[in-house]
Amino acid sequence: MEPDKAAPLDPLTKVALESLKDIAVPQPVSWMPQTWGWALAAILLALAVTIMLIRWVRHYRANAYRREALLLLDGLEKDLNGTATRDQALRALAAILKRVAIAGWSRAEVAGLSGAAWVAFLNEHGEGGHALNALLDDGEYQKDSNAGTLASSDILAAARTWIRRHHVSA
């Protein structure tokens, strides 16, 4: 047989080949949810994520004064290890704590506090207030430079704790 010529097909095979159709390709599957429930769940999830993001941004902005105060304490710590005197450092620490309190509460409520009322305010509104009370009261009477340095680091640690953890009453 010659390779170019094909064998004649019998009539039954010829009819069968002519009746063949192309393969049917199904329609592409839609990415849209098939029920309203999934659409509603997606909308509620997007809404919840948006609300959580807005609350986080508000919380972050509301606590900017805390971050600034902690940076000021870092600078104060460098001053304590440098040339600043203990009295200057304690006055600066008191000013930082007062600024934090004024930022968290109304000026009328906090600005006039001093002495025992100020210490009571610190104790009442956050952790570290008791430590600040004891260390600030004893700090004025320490004349030894080694004890002063130790107390200064304790005071700064207590101030950091109070700044981070004080709670503002609404």
N, CA, C and O of each residue as an XYZ file, in Angstrom:
680
protein
N       0.796     -1.171      0.000
C       0.000      0.000      0.000
C       0.850      1.251      0.000
O       1.941      1.288      0.570
N       0.344      2.239     -0.630
C       1.051      3.510     -0.669
C       0.702      4.333      0.555
O      -0.445      4.363      0.999
N       1.686      4.982      1.078
C       1.419      5.740      2.286
C       0.520      6.943      2.044
O      -0.158      7.365      2.982
N       0.468      7.518      0.860
C      -0.331      8.717      0.621
C      -1.805      8.399      0.494
O      -2.647      9.248      0.788
N      -2.118      7.255      0.083
C      -3.517      6.914     -0.114
C      -4.035      6.221      1.122
O      -3.408      5.322      1.683
N      -5.199      6.674      1.521
C      -5.832      6.051      2.676
C      -6.797      5.006      2.179
O      -7.336      5.089      1.076
N      -6.992      4.047      3.004
C      -7.921      2.986      2.620
C      -9.337      3.540      2.648
O      -9.687      4.329      3.526
N     -10.135      3.129      1.699
C     -11.508      3.636      1.717
C     -12.233      3.133      2.953
O     -12.073      1.988      3.375
N     -13.050      4.041      3.531
C     -13.782      3.712      4.741
C     -15.101      3.047      4.374
O     -15.723      3.352      3.357
N     -15.485      2.161      5.213
C     -16.785      1.550      4.958
C     -17.857      2.580      5.314
O     -17.590      3.476      6.115
N     -19.047      2.481      4.752
C     -20.054      3.516      4.933
C     -20.477      3.692      6.395
O     -20.797      4.811      6.796
N     -20.489      2.647      7.190
C     -20.894      2.788      8.588
C     -19.874      3.614      9.378
O     -20.275      4.451     10.188
N     -18.618      3.413      9.176
C     -17.557      4.178      9.841
C     -17.597      5.623      9.383
O     -17.412      6.541     10.182
N     -17.836      5.824      8.100
C     -17.888      7.167      7.559
C     -19.037      7.952      8.207
O     -18.852      9.124      8.535
N     -20.193      7.357      8.397
C     -21.335      8.022      9.023
C     -21.020      8.303     10.495
O     -21.366      9.369     11.006
N     -20.380      7.374     11.171
C     -20.033      7.565     12.581
C     -19.057      8.725     12.748
O     -19.214      9.525     13.671
N     -18.062      8.834     11.886
C     -17.095      9.931     11.986
C     -17.741     11.273     11.681
O     -17.375     12.279     12.289
N     -18.680     11.314     10.769
C     -19.338     12.572     10.427
C     -20.288     13.025     11.522
O     -20.574     14.217     11.639
N     -20.782     12.089     12.326
C     -21.713     12.479     13.393
C     -21.000     12.917     14.676
O     -21.664     13.346     15.619
N     -19.676     12.823     14.737
C     -18.931     13.262     15.931
C     -19.014     14.778     16.081
O     -19.043     15.508     15.090
N     -19.053     15.243     17.328
C     -19.093     16.681     17.622
C     -17.870     17.040     18.457
O     -17.243     16.176     19.070
N     -17.544     18.322     18.468
C     -16.415     18.791     19.287
C     -16.718     18.576     20.758
O     -17.869     18.420     21.165
N     -15.629     18.572     21.556
C     -15.770     18.408     23.002
C     -16.425     19.673     23.555
O     -16.009     20.785     23.230
N     -17.433     19.504     24.377
C     -18.127     20.642     24.988
C     -17.342     21.116     26.205
O     -17.114     20.349     27.140
N     -16.934     22.368     26.192
C     -16.197     22.969     27.299
C     -17.213     23.657     28.212
O     -18.018     24.455     27.734
N     -17.191     23.362     29.524
C     -18.172     24.000     30.409
C     -17.876     25.489     30.569
O     -16.772     25.948     30.276
N     -18.876     26.237     31.037
C     -18.719     27.661     31.292
C     -17.735     27.857     32.451
O     -17.697     27.031     33.363
N     -16.945     28.927     32.433
C     -16.032     29.156     33.563
C     -16.822     29.382     34.859
O     -17.913     29.951     34.855
N     -16.237     28.922     35.954
C     -16.893     29.046     37.253
C     -16.749     30.474     37.747
O     -15.661     31.047     37.687
N     -17.831     31.049     38.232
C     -17.834     32.425     38.705
C     -17.153     32.509     40.069
O     -17.255     31.591     40.882
N     -16.461     33.615     40.306
C     -15.847     33.845     41.609
C     -16.835     34.491     42.581
O     -16.539     34.600     43.771
N     -17.954     34.903     42.115
C     -18.962     35.507     42.972
C     -19.577     34.435     43.875
O     -19.767     33.296     43.449
N     -19.885     34.798     45.115
C     -20.528     33.827     46.004
C     -21.884     33.404     45.452
O     -22.586     34.197     44.824
N     -22.231     32.185     45.687
C     -23.467     31.655     45.143
C     -24.676     32.006     46.003
O     -25.811     31.853     45.552
N     -24.459     32.475     47.235
C     -25.578     32.816     48.091
C     -25.363     34.206     48.654
O     -24.243     34.716     48.664
N     -26.436     34.813     49.120
C     -26.349     36.134     49.732
C     -25.643     36.058     51.075
O     -25.064     37.046     51.527
N     -25.684     34.921     51.705
C     -25.046     34.772     53.009
C     -23.546     35.019     52.952
O     -22.987     35.664     53.839
N     -22.892     34.508     51.910
C     -21.446     34.716     51.785
C     -21.139     36.181     51.490
O     -20.157     36.726     51.993
N     -21.967     36.809     50.686
C     -21.767     38.235     50.412
C     -21.936     39.044     51.697
O     -21.154     39.953     51.977
N     -22.964     38.705     52.472
C     -23.183     39.391     53.741
C     -22.025     39.144     54.713
O     -21.588     40.061     55.407
N     -21.537     37.917     54.759
C     -20.396     37.603     55.636
C     -19.159     38.402     55.222
O     -18.424     38.886     56.081
N     -18.924     38.545     53.923
C     -17.770     39.325     53.443
C     -17.922     40.799     53.803
O     -16.949     41.446     54.193
N     -19.125     41.330     53.676
C     -19.361     42.735     54.028
C     -19.170     42.949     55.524
O     -18.546     43.927     55.937
N     -19.704     42.039     56.341
C     -19.550     42.162     57.795
C     -18.088     42.035     58.220
O     -17.642     42.741     59.124
N     -17.353     41.152     57.582
C     -15.928     41.003     57.888
C     -15.164     42.276     57.527
O     -14.321     42.737     58.297
N     -15.457     42.841     56.363
C     -14.797     44.091     55.960
C     -15.156     45.221     56.913
O     -14.304     46.046     57.243
N     -16.400     45.268     57.356
C     -16.831     46.291     58.301
C     -16.127     46.120     59.652
O     -15.689     47.102     60.252
N     -16.020     44.886     60.126
C     -15.343     44.632     61.405
C     -13.866     45.017     61.331
O     -13.336     45.619     62.265
N     -13.207     44.678     60.244
C     -11.786     45.034     60.081
C     -11.623     46.541     60.031
O     -10.677     47.077     60.608
N     -12.528     47.236     59.351
C     -12.462     48.691     59.271
C     -12.651     49.323     60.647
O     -11.923     50.246     61.014
N     -13.625     48.830     61.406
C     -13.862     49.373     62.749
C     -12.658     49.132     63.652
O     -12.257     50.020     64.404
N     -12.083     47.937     63.581
C     -10.903     47.643     64.401
C      -9.733     48.542     64.008
O      -8.996     49.004     64.879
N      -9.552     48.795     62.727
C      -8.472     49.667     62.275
C      -8.688     51.098     62.762
O      -7.744     51.749     63.209
N      -9.916     51.587     62.678
C     -10.213     52.940     63.150
C      -9.968     53.053     64.653
O      -9.399     54.041     65.116
N     -10.396     52.047     65.415
C     -10.176     52.072     66.863
C      -8.683     52.035     67.197
O      -8.238     52.717     68.120
N      -7.912     51.242     66.452
C      -6.472     51.171     66.706
C      -5.812     52.517     66.414
O      -4.952     52.964     67.173
N      -6.213     53.169     65.312
C      -5.625     54.472     64.973
C      -5.968     55.497     66.045
O      -5.109     56.282     66.447
N      -7.217     55.499     66.512
C      -7.598     56.433     67.579
C      -6.808     56.168     68.853
O      -6.337     57.102     69.502
N      -6.665     54.900     69.209
C      -5.896     54.534     70.406
C      -4.434     54.963     70.261
O      -3.834     55.484     71.202
N      -3.875     54.740     69.085
C      -2.477     55.116     68.840
C      -2.305     56.627     68.970
O      -1.357     57.097     69.600
N      -3.215     57.377     68.379
C      -3.122     58.842     68.456
C      -3.369     59.340     69.875
O      -2.716     60.282     70.325
N      -4.311     58.712     70.583
C      -4.617     59.142     71.948
C      -3.454     58.904     72.896
O      -3.353     59.582     73.919
N      -2.578     57.964     72.587
C      -1.449     57.660     73.461
C      -0.140     58.269     72.982
O       0.936     57.849     73.409
N      -0.227     59.249     72.103
C       0.989     59.914     71.629
C       1.719     60.602     72.773
O       2.949     60.642     72.791
N       0.966     61.145     73.730
C       1.597     61.827     74.865
C       2.433     60.852     75.704
O       3.452     61.239     76.275
N       2.004     59.602     75.777
C       2.784     58.601     76.521
C       4.121     58.332     75.828
O       5.170     58.283     76.470
N       4.062     58.160     74.513
C       5.302     57.895     73.771
C       6.262     59.072     73.885
O       7.467     58.876     74.040
N       5.733     60.303     73.808
C       6.592     61.481     73.939
C       7.212     61.555     75.331
O       8.392     61.877     75.472
N       6.419     61.259     76.357
C       6.943     61.301     77.725
C       8.028     60.255     77.929
O       9.025     60.519     78.602
N       7.846     59.077     77.360
C       8.876     58.036     77.497
C      10.163     58.451     76.799
O      11.252     58.139     77.281
N      10.057     59.147     75.674
C      11.260     59.674     75.016
C      11.941     60.732     75.888
O      13.168     60.779     75.970
N      11.145     61.574     76.533
C      11.721     62.577     77.434
C      12.426     61.915     78.618
O      13.470     62.384     79.070
N      11.846     60.820     79.117
C      12.501     60.091     80.209
C      13.820     59.483     79.757
O      14.782     59.442     80.524
N      13.869     59.006     78.504
C      15.143     58.485     77.991
C      16.199     59.584     77.978
O      17.351     59.344     78.339
N      15.809     60.790     77.563
C      16.741     61.922     77.588
C      17.132     62.296     78.993
O      18.282     62.655     79.243
N      16.184     62.218     79.924
C      16.466     62.528     81.327
C      17.443     61.514     81.912
O      18.307     61.869     82.713
N      17.305     60.269     81.515
C      18.228     59.235     81.991
C      19.647     59.525     81.514
O      20.606     59.327     82.260
N      19.782     59.987     80.292
C      21.109     60.362     79.780
C      21.660     61.541     80.564
O      22.855     61.590     80.855
N      20.796     62.496     80.910
C      21.240     63.646     81.700
C      21.678     63.228     83.095
O      22.652     63.757     83.630
N      20.958     62.278     83.683
C      21.330     61.806     85.016
C      22.704     61.149     85.012
O      23.470     61.284     85.967
N      23.007     60.442     83.939
C      24.316     59.799     83.841
C      25.396     60.788     83.421
O      26.585     60.476     83.491
N      24.990     61.974     82.985
C      25.951     62.969     82.528
C      26.210     64.019     83.579
O      26.638     63.712     84.692
N      25.946     65.267     83.216
C      26.335     66.385     84.075
C      25.194     66.958     84.914
O      25.438     67.793     85.785
N      23.982     66.540     84.676
C      22.850     67.118     85.404
C      22.910     66.741     86.882
O      23.330     65.643     87.247
N      22.486     67.663     87.705
C      22.444     67.357     89.134
C      21.161     66.609     89.456
O      20.207     66.604     88.677
N      21.163     65.980     90.617
C      20.003     65.181     91.026
C      18.764     66.057     91.210
O      17.663     65.647     90.843
N      18.927     67.257     91.771
C      17.783     68.144     91.983
C      17.166     68.567     90.652
O      15.943     68.604     90.517
N      18.002     68.884     89.680
C      17.488     69.262     88.351
C      16.736     68.091     87.716
O      15.684     68.268     87.103
N      17.294     66.906     87.876
C      16.666     65.727     87.281
C      15.321     65.440     87.937
O      14.362     65.097     87.246
N      15.231     65.575     89.263
C      13.961     65.339     89.947
C      12.921     66.375     89.552
O      11.743     66.050     89.401
N      13.357     67.637     89.381
C      12.413     68.667     88.927
C      11.936     68.369     87.506
O      10.756     68.534     87.196
N      12.849     67.933     86.648
C      12.461     67.593     85.277
C      11.510     66.391     85.257
O      10.554     66.356     84.483
N      11.787     65.416     86.115
C      10.899     64.246     86.207
C       9.506     64.660     86.673
O       8.503     64.190     86.136
N       9.445     65.534     87.664
C       8.145     66.008     88.144
C       7.399     66.754     87.048
O       6.183     66.614     86.912
N       8.120     67.542     86.271
C       7.489     68.279     85.166
C       6.953     67.319     84.105
O       5.867     67.532     83.566
N       7.705     66.272     83.808
C       7.249     65.286     82.813
C       5.992     64.587     83.312
O       5.033     64.424     82.558
N       5.989     64.170     84.580
C       4.809     63.501     85.134
C       3.599     64.431     85.137
O       2.479     63.999     84.862
N       3.820     65.689     85.444
C       2.706     66.651     85.448
C       2.174     66.855     84.027
O       0.963     66.945     83.825
N       3.078     66.929     83.043
C       2.642     67.080     81.637
C       1.831     65.874     81.181
O       0.841     66.018     80.463
N       2.253     64.683     81.599
C       1.512     63.465     81.247
C       0.122     63.507     81.863
O      -0.867     63.180     81.206
N       0.050     63.910     83.130
C      -1.238     63.959     83.811
C      -2.159     65.004     83.171
O      -3.357     64.762     83.022
N      -1.616     66.145     82.799
C      -2.430     67.185     82.154
C      -2.911     66.713     80.787
O      -4.024     67.042     80.377
N      -2.084     65.945     80.078
C      -2.512     65.420     78.780
C      -3.608     64.371     78.928
O      -4.468     64.249     78.055
N      -3.587     63.615     80.020
C      -4.568     62.563     80.207
C      -5.852     63.033     80.867
O      -6.919     62.484     80.590
N      -5.776     64.029     81.728
C      -6.938     64.539     82.431
C      -7.069     66.017     82.115
O      -6.226     66.585     81.419
N      -8.102     66.631     82.613
C      -8.282     68.058     82.338
C      -7.263     68.873     83.133
O      -6.824     68.472     84.211
N      -6.909     70.001     82.584
C      -5.928     70.881     83.226
C      -6.443     71.339     84.593
O      -5.670     71.419     85.548
N      -7.722     71.635     84.693
C      -8.295     72.112     85.953
C      -8.202     71.049     87.042
O      -8.053     71.370     88.221
N      -8.290     69.798     86.648
C      -8.255     68.703     87.618
C      -6.841     68.428     88.134
O      -6.679     67.995     89.275
N      -5.822     68.671     87.316
C      -4.473     68.217     87.644
C      -3.501     69.352     87.948
O      -2.625     69.191     88.798
N      -3.631     70.482     87.285
C      -2.594     71.516     87.352
C      -2.341     72.034     88.763
O      -1.203     72.357     89.104
N      -3.375     72.119     89.582
C      -3.202     72.670     90.925
C      -2.726     71.668     91.960
O      -2.515     72.045     93.113
N      -2.550     70.413     91.595
C      -2.152     69.399     92.575
C      -0.679     69.534     92.935
O       0.166     69.772     92.072
N      -0.387     69.380     94.214
C       1.009     69.368     94.672
C       1.055     68.637     96.001
O       0.027     68.416     96.640
N       2.247     68.270     96.404
C       2.449     67.622     97.691
C       1.681     66.319     97.831
O       1.721     65.466     96.945
N       0.990     66.173     98.937
C       0.269     64.931     99.235
C      -0.864     64.687     98.243
O      -1.151     63.537     97.910
N      -1.512     65.752     97.766
C      -2.597     65.587     96.794
C      -2.045     65.049     95.472
O      -2.680     64.215     94.826
N      -0.878     65.518     95.074
C      -0.253     65.036     93.833
C       0.135     63.567     93.964
O      -0.093     62.782     93.043
N       0.719     63.191     95.097
C       1.101     61.800     95.331
C      -0.145     60.912     95.368
O      -0.138     59.805     94.829
N      -1.209     61.398     96.003
C      -2.455     60.632     96.047
C      -3.014     60.438     94.635
O      -3.526     59.368     94.305
N      -2.913     61.463     93.819
C      -3.375     61.357     92.430
C      -2.573     60.292     91.685
O      -3.147     59.463     90.980
N      -1.250     60.311     91.839
C      -0.400     59.313     91.177
C      -0.755     57.906     91.647
O      -0.840     56.983     90.837
N      -0.962     57.741     92.945
C      -1.311     56.424     93.498
C      -2.663     55.950     93.006
O      -2.850     54.766     92.727
N      -3.596     56.864     92.900
C      -4.965     56.510     92.554
C      -5.113     56.113     91.085
O      -5.965     55.288     90.756
N      -4.311     56.676     90.214
C      -4.538     56.508     88.781
C      -3.557     55.603     88.061
O      -3.556     55.594     86.830
N      -2.738     54.857     88.740
C      -1.886     53.950     87.993
C      -0.867     53.233     88.838
O      -0.628     53.554     90.002
N      -0.270     52.235     88.189
C       0.783     51.463     88.839
C       2.054     52.304     88.893
O       2.296     53.132     88.015
N       2.831     52.095     89.888
C       4.088     52.823     90.028
C       3.961     54.054     90.891
O       4.975     54.630     91.286
N       2.740     54.479     91.201
C       2.540     55.671     92.019
C       3.104     55.513     93.414
O       3.709     56.445     93.944
N       2.916     54.342     94.024
C       3.448     54.102     95.377
C       4.973     54.144     95.375
O       5.589     54.708     96.280
N       5.575     53.542     94.352
C       7.040     53.558     94.262
C       7.545     54.976     94.047
O       8.560     55.370     94.621
N       6.846     55.739     93.227
C       7.250     57.131     93.019
C       7.139     57.910     94.319
O       8.007     58.723     94.636
N       6.093     57.670     95.055
C       5.898     58.353     96.326
C       7.076     58.102     97.257
O       7.680     59.045     97.767
N       7.402     56.834     97.479
C       8.480     56.488     98.408
C       9.822     57.021     97.910
O      10.591     57.587     98.686
N      10.099     56.846     96.646
C      11.408     57.247     96.125
C      11.558     58.761     96.066
O      12.639     59.277     96.348
N      10.509     59.478     95.710
C      10.619     60.937     95.659
C      10.738     61.527     97.059
O      11.471     62.494     97.267
N      10.020     60.948     98.018
C      10.133     61.453     99.391
C      11.532     61.209     99.950
O      12.108     62.095    100.582
N      12.080     60.023     99.725
C      13.410     59.703    100.248
C      14.515     60.351     99.424
O      15.618     60.558     99.929
N      14.241     60.671     98.182
C      15.278     61.173     97.286
C      15.881     62.485     97.721
O      17.060     62.741     97.474
N      15.083     63.326     98.371
C      15.619     64.619     98.773
C      16.663     64.500     99.868
O      17.518     65.372    100.026
N      16.587     63.414    100.621
C      17.462     63.295    101.783
C      18.710     62.474    101.509
O      19.559     62.349    102.391
N      18.847     61.915    100.328
C      20.020     61.093    100.019
C      21.145     61.997     99.556
O      21.015     62.720     98.568
N      22.235     61.947    100.273
C      23.384     62.773     99.921
C      24.474     61.947     99.243
O      25.313     62.504     98.534
N      24.476     60.630     99.446
C      25.498     59.764     98.880
C      25.273     59.657     97.375
O      24.155     59.366     96.948
N      26.293     59.882     96.566
C      26.130     59.881     95.109
C      25.783     58.492     94.597
O      25.012     58.378     93.644
N      26.325     57.424     95.196
C      26.009     56.070     94.752
C      24.548     55.741     95.026
O      23.868     55.187     94.163
N      24.057     56.075     96.218
C      22.653     55.827     96.550
C      21.748     56.681     95.669
O      20.673     56.238     95.264
N      22.184     57.904     95.374
C      21.386     58.780     94.518
C      21.228     58.219     93.119
O      20.151     58.312     92.530
N      22.300     57.632     92.575
C      22.230     57.051     91.246
C      21.288     55.854     91.230
O      20.494     55.696     90.302
N      21.374     55.019     92.246
C      20.489     53.857     92.331
C      19.048     54.303     92.456
O      18.174     53.769     91.775
N      18.789     55.270     93.312
C      17.426     55.753     93.500
C      16.920     56.415     92.221
O      15.742     56.287     91.888
N      17.783     57.115     91.509
C      17.372     57.769     90.275
C      16.909     56.744     89.248
O      15.899     56.952     88.576
N      17.637     55.646     89.125
C      17.205     54.619     88.176
C      15.892     53.994     88.620
O      15.052     53.651     87.788
N      15.710     53.843     89.954
C      14.440     53.312     90.468
C      13.294     54.282     90.206
O      12.199     53.874     89.821
N      13.555     55.560     90.417
C      12.529     56.572     90.164
C      12.151     56.575     88.687
O      10.970     56.636     88.347
N      13.143     56.510     87.814
C      12.852     56.503     86.377
C      12.065     55.257     85.979
O      11.162     55.332     85.146
N      12.406     54.116     86.571
C      11.658     52.888     86.255
C      10.216     53.003     86.739
O       9.292     52.591     86.037
N      10.018     53.557     87.926
C       8.660     53.733     88.445
C       7.886     54.744     87.599
O       6.696     54.558     87.345
N       8.553     55.807     87.164
C       7.893     56.805     86.312
C       7.500     56.191     84.974
O       6.403     56.446     84.477
N       8.384     55.386     84.385
C       8.043     54.693     83.129
C       6.822     53.793     83.318
O       5.921     53.762     82.480
N       6.809     53.064     84.432
C       5.683     52.180     84.712
C       4.396     52.985     84.842
O       3.367     52.598     84.288
N       4.443     54.098     85.566
C       3.244     54.906     85.744
C       2.768     55.483     84.414
O       1.569     55.496     84.135
N       3.698     55.957     83.600
C       3.322     56.550     82.308
C       2.700     55.491     81.402
O       1.692     55.751     80.745
N       3.289     54.312     81.365
C       2.763     53.259     80.486
C       1.403     52.742     80.954
O       0.538     52.435     80.135
N       1.215     52.645     82.275
C       0.055     51.909     82.787
C      -1.000     52.753     83.485
O      -1.973     52.200     83.998
N      -0.843     54.062     83.523
C      -1.884     54.830     84.202
C      -3.179     54.751     83.404
O      -3.165     54.623     82.180
N      -4.276     54.828     84.107
C      -5.576     54.731     83.453
C      -6.304     56.052     83.615
O      -6.412     56.611     84.707
N      -6.798     56.524     82.486
C      -7.505     57.809     82.464
C      -8.969     57.518     82.684
O      -9.585     56.774     81.921
N      -9.531     58.107     83.733
C     -10.959     57.910     83.985
C     -11.756     58.838     83.080
O     -11.416     60.009     82.906
N     -12.818     58.293     82.512
C     -13.616     59.060     81.546
C     -14.562     60.004     82.215
O     -15.301     60.719     81.539
